């Protein structure tokens, strides 16, 4: 299992409010978990636009089946 590293993140107050208000909908256990999921989701979105959709879709489908999303 990969070890997490501490990162400093600067957010606008309204952005943080969005995150906090959507924690439950994202099934996130913490703000850190929400940011991790958001980065993975957005990276997958960008990959889809660049033609690398297969890996992203496989990951998303696996997460859905396993109940991680």
CORRA-V998969 format. One record per residue. RES is the residue in three letters. PHI is phi in whole degrees, 0 to 359 (* if undefined). OMEGA is omega in radians with two decimals (* if undefined). NEAR is the number of other C-alpha atoms within 10 Angstrom. Layout:
# CORRA-V998969
res={RES;RES}
phi={PHI;PHI}
omega={OMEGA;OMEGA}
near={NEAR;NEAR}
This chain:
# CORRA-V998969
res={UNK;UNK;UNK;UNK;UNK;UNK;UNK;UNK;UNK;UNK;UNK;UNK;UNK;UNK;UNK;UNK;UNK;UNK;UNK;UNK;UNK;UNK;UNK;UNK;UNK;UNK;UNK;UNK;UNK;UNK;UNK;UNK;UNK;UNK;UNK;UNK;UNK;UNK;UNK;UNK;UNK;UNK;UNK;UNK;UNK;UNK;UNK;UNK;UNK;UNK;UNK;UNK;UNK;UNK;UNK;UNK;UNK;UNK;UNK;UNK;UNK;UNK;UNK;UNK;UNK;UNK;UNK;UNK;UNK}
phi={*;286;272;284;242;288;230;269;231;255;232;291;306;292;292;297;299;301;298;299;290;250;304;295;297;274;57;267;274;199;295;298;296;299;297;302;295;296;295;297;296;292;297;297;300;296;296;298;288;258;93;258;279;301;296;295;296;298;295;296;297;298;297;295;297;279;81;277;255}
omega={-3.11;-3.13;3.11;3.07;3.13;-3.14;3.02;-3.13;3.09;-3.13;2.98;-3.14;-3.14;3.09;3.10;3.11;3.08;-3.13;-3.11;-3.13;-3.09;-3.14;-3.09;-3.13;3.14;-3.09;-3.13;-3.12;-3.13;3.07;3.09;3.11;3.11;-3.13;3.10;3.14;-3.13;3.13;3.12;3.13;-3.10;3.08;3.09;3.09;3.13;3.11;3.11;3.14;3.12;3.08;-3.14;-3.03;-3.03;-3.13;-3.12;-3.12;3.10;3.13;-3.12;-3.14;3.09;3.13;3.13;-3.12;-3.13;3.10;-3.13;-3.10;*}
near={3;4;5;6;5;7;7;5;7;8;9;8;9;9;11;13;11;11;19;14;11;14;16;12;9;15;14;19;10;13;14;13;14;19;15;12;16;14;12;15;14;11;13;20;15;14;15;15;10;9;8;13;14;11;11;18;14;11;13;16;13;13;12;11;10;9;9;12;14}
